[in-house]
Amino acid sequence: MIEWRDEGVVLSLRKHGETSVIVEVFTEDHGRHAGVVRGGISRKMSPHLQPGGQVAVTWKARLEDHLGSFTFEPLKSRAHVLSDPLALSGMTAMTAMLAFLLPEREAHAYLYAESLALFDRVGTDPMWPLAYLHWEVSLLEELGFGLDLSSCAVTGSPDDLIYVSPKTGRAVSRQGAGDWADRLLPLPQCLLGQSSLDFTEIGQGLTTTGHFLAKIIAELSDRPLPAARNRFLDRLAKKAAQEAPPF
């Protein structure tokens, strides 16, 4: 019998048989990992197995490549997001993206730490939507496609950077863009380390990160990005419209 213990965040669950569920958890040492939770649909257990919840898990299986089973101890529910539609959509987008993009059973310790910090900020820190944007940048880096926003790909200058090349992920300045400006992706200032909570800019930044995330996926399959991310972007767009001045 093989056994290990770890902590992690619940990403997804689906029914398995009459009373059990298959749960996916993103853990620090074992990455995205699935297992069966016996009796997981019960009223006692199901509230603690919601996506975004923090749990301590023990995984057991007869062989390493078996699905195995989880026993778990709830650590943090993060149920406060249920009363905040934007926060709920953001947390749902996070869990969906991790479940969709991360290879199974491969540790990503840095991304795990950054994800855990963001899960704790969603719905409690007003700046969390900006942190989510930078989390997607980290997700790209973890998947092997880091953006280079330090200087213009054409002129080499670090000044007046307002675009990103859709092919290389490198920044492009206003001068360097020239006649190609309409073919480039937006580079809002919040992607360059500015701390302003501008929902319109955050949406522009997510358009850019989404382009490269979709590009990575296209190399692996013909599936689109999770619908949960699109719903989050829709919520952000509505928030931006509400925050816009009436003139």
Disulfide bonds with the S-S distance in Angstrom:
none
